[in-house]
């Protein structure tokens, strides 16, 4: 049997570049969702105080606690750092450069950070990740982050095909773990927790505005001003599409890498879809508004 065909170098290099850029897009999306959750918690307290006089007195304000998005980010950040380490190695191999390692022993550090993040996810959104998925995902983070060191220590430079084949099961495992954290369906995982927060805030603000509408002590101008302030505060709410786009991005990463692993004829097309998924998430994060 002959040697396995090499994946196209240009597609591998573009995949590595897109994977590197994906981390920034994901970070931006998580930050937007986290900002929304914190705003919603502040709004809950403010409305409760305004309507019923409940809440902390002046001088005792505290920052809202972190929520489901921040917890999910604590898993995604180390996972994408490990994927980024792998992307750098892949880019070096695709460019014909020697593998250099700047992250010796980083795998265990990132895996521990992700494990702590998984515990935070379960506490914040009630999302348990099945133990086999959890173990495989954490092992995948370790392997991808340590791969540069392993390869740098070898005398012979591995072929691009061998490198992609080595990374394939680890990429699949990490993506599966992240998909479980975010939620494959709208009502699951972090997506479900954020949706519940959106619905709760909508209901809370609707009750608040209804109470103002029937309060004869408030004049037309003041009622108008309050409504405008509520509406303006919601203009910057991130769309639910942020987390759905992360799910799409994860699928695009998995499909593009699988095509490279088998040197498939559709590798170039799959990588192009990954690049588009990264661009879409970045654009959505920058310009998302509630419709």
PELINWO-V434325 format. One line per field, one symbol per residue. burial: 1 if it has 16 or more other C-alpha atoms within 10 Angstrom, else 0. A space follows every 10 residues. Layout:
BEGIN
burial->???
END
This chain:
BEGIN
burial->0000011110 1111111111 1111111111 1111111111 1111001000 0000000000 0000001111 1111111111 1111111111 1111000010 1000011101 1111101111 1101111010 0011111111 1111111110 1100000001 1011101111 1111111111 1111010111 1111101100 1001100110 0100000000 0000001000 0001001111 1111111111 1111111111 1111001101 1111101111 1101100100 0
END
